[in-house]
Amino acid sequence: MPSKDSSAVKRRTTTSPARPRDSSSPATGATDLVRNEMPSQLVRFVMATVALALVATAIALSVPSVRSSIWGGSRADLLLTTKKDVLDLQSKPSTGAPHVEVLAVYPHDPKAFTQGLLVATQGTEKFLIESTGLNGESSLRKVDIETGEVITKFNLEQELFGEGVALNKRGELVMLTWQNKKALVFDLSPEKNGSHAFVLKRETPFTTTTGEGWGIDSNGTHFAVSDGSSTIAFWNAETLKEERRVTVTHRGEPVEYLNELEFANGFIYANIWFQHAVVKIDPADGKIVQAFNCRELVSQAEEILNHNNVLNGIAYDGDEDVFYLTGKRWRSVFKVRLSE
């Protein structure tokens, strides 16, 4: 993401002439010295306090505006609420000790602004399907799991900002767009040389509570869809029309900025924008039942230092009961087991 403009604050200091000391009275001289020093110390204390407050304010304000200011959005309410950090679920004795076990680390294209990830198979071939975002950089990709090689890529039009992707029961790929309010439906068709190419079959309009598309996955009959709010909508897999929705909550409070989604073992696993966690959600009532701390993965992905390159991308492989996790412009995909 582009770096934000910053300006140095220059501090101008002045020195007042010292008051004459009465050398004939040491006590008086000492008192005068304290009096003379007090204004200077007070000024320094006040200025230091103000400086700290400004730094804290700058940090607090820098995160919330990332998506709207850099990606061209206009939602002023897209704020990061750290008080709802779901990682404190791990302190609950009843949840045991959730653990992210890294089984393997594979290469990942550091230019890929990952928005969606899934494991797919054709015949005996198993691979990753990845969707990427940003205007002019959005794409749909078929990726070799172990080498990270992009086997096939379909580039979206300049005006489209790609988001999550999912498979429907016909084997079609349904890819969301962020603010374009339409889903793109693809076939992965074989070519004469034995490889595969993405074929755009149709575009379908959709609506969400925010007017945006973020994450999507399918359980066969329905798509679960996130839109940056605390809502997960369940769409009919054929019509892409909403049939019900749940509010995702943690200890009774809504949890916003739900991003990439993945169905696994009857639950929905989700990334939360700007949080280093994968959360496990009960699709029946929206309650978060577990949170997995992924800070270790984030610490290994140096790209996270670029403010916007957050954890995003969850793919489940039911054959091995493992997940593949990555992030925006990360150099690695982590094959992990989420244990409880």
Order of alpha helices (4+ residues) and beta strands (2+ residues): alpha-alpha-beta-beta-beta-beta-beta-beta-beta-beta-beta-beta-beta-beta-beta-beta-beta-beta-beta-beta-beta-alpha-beta-beta-beta
